[in-house]
Amino acid sequence: MLKQQNNESKRKYGWVDKWAKMTGERARIDAKVNNTYIIYDKNGLLVKEYPNGKVVPFHDVGES
């Protein structure tokens, strides 16, 4: 049991990490089904990820 505790997140509520990961995976699935993209933060920059795996910077100006 001690080994399991060392592998878990140092957060007070460790389940949050797992929940966030599952939410991101679900967003990717929905984007693929609906042929859209997801937007997320990567290295302090917002990016769009398309269902084919292409990742491009997100520019808010003029986006529709």
C-alpha positions in Angstrom: 0.0 0.0 0.0 2.9 2.4 0.6 4.1 2.0 -2.9 0.7 3.0 -4.3 0.7 6.2 -2.2 4.1 7.2 -3.6 2.9 7.0 -7.2 -0.2 9.1 -6.6 -0.3 12.8 -7.0 0.7 15.1 -4.2 -2.6 16.9 -4.3 -5.0 16.8 -1.4 -7.6 15.4 -3.8 -5.7 13.1 -6.0 -8.9 12.0 -7.9 -8.9 15.5 -9.6 -5.9 14.5 -11.8 -7.7 11.3 -13.0 -10.9 13.2 -13.6 -9.2 15.9 -15.6 -7.4 13.3 -17.8 -10.7 11.5 -18.4 -12.4 14.7 -19.4 -9.7 15.5 -21.9 -9.9 12.0 -23.4 -13.7 12.4 -23.7 -13.3 15.8 -25.4 -11.0 14.2 -28.0 -13.5 11.5 -28.7 -16.3 14.0 -29.1 -14.2 16.1 -31.4 -13.5 13.1 -33.6 -17.1 12.1 -33.8 -18.3 15.6 -34.6 -15.3 16.4 -36.9 -14.3 19.5 -34.8 -11.3 20.4 -32.7 -10.4 20.9 -29.1 -8.6 23.9 -27.6 -6.2 23.5 -24.7 -3.1 25.1 -23.1 0.2 23.7 -24.1 3.4 25.3 -22.7 1.5 28.5 -21.9 0.0 28.8 -25.4 -3.5 28.0 -26.6 -3.6 25.4 -29.3 -6.2 23.7 -31.4 -5.9 19.9 -31.9 -7.8 18.4 -34.8 -9.1 14.7 -34.9 -6.3 13.8 -37.3 -3.7 14.8 -34.6 -2.7 18.1 -36.2 -1.9 20.7 -33.5 -1.9 24.4 -34.5 -1.7 27.7 -32.5 -5.1 29.2 -31.6 -5.5 32.8 -32.7 -8.7 34.3 -31.2 -9.0 37.2 -33.6 -11.2 36.3 -36.6 -11.9 32.8 -35.5 -15.4 31.5 -36.1 
